[in-house]
Amino acid sequence: QVQLVESGGGLVQPGGSLRLSCVASKSTPAYRHIGWFRQAPGALREGVSCISSTDGSAYYLDSVKGRFTISRDNTKNTVYLQMNSLKPEDTAVYYCAAVLTCTTGKYYWNNDDVWGQGTQVTVSA
């Protein structure tokens, strides 16, 4: 089973930028897409962005459209999430996951999805 490791989180001021990386231990099967999710304290996990493994289509949560960009480098088994113009409400633990279905918004748990350990993003002055 593929293993995922996130990195790139940290503390940033409002308006700043971060780039998250999700490195897979091996190539993910064609039926598995890579999604970025986040969970703030006391909130449900939500899908932020997802990139299709079949055609590279990218999907975004409405609140991050125009600010976040997902991309992938297949030669490095890595998916990135470039986050610009960060806001305090973006503060959360960010997870990447190998998922069967690209999801943005509310996430419905699927035992077949494979998760990384998460990386904290804090946006604060």
Disulfide bonds with the S-S distance in Angstrom:
Cys22-Cys96 2.09
Cys50-Cys102 1.96
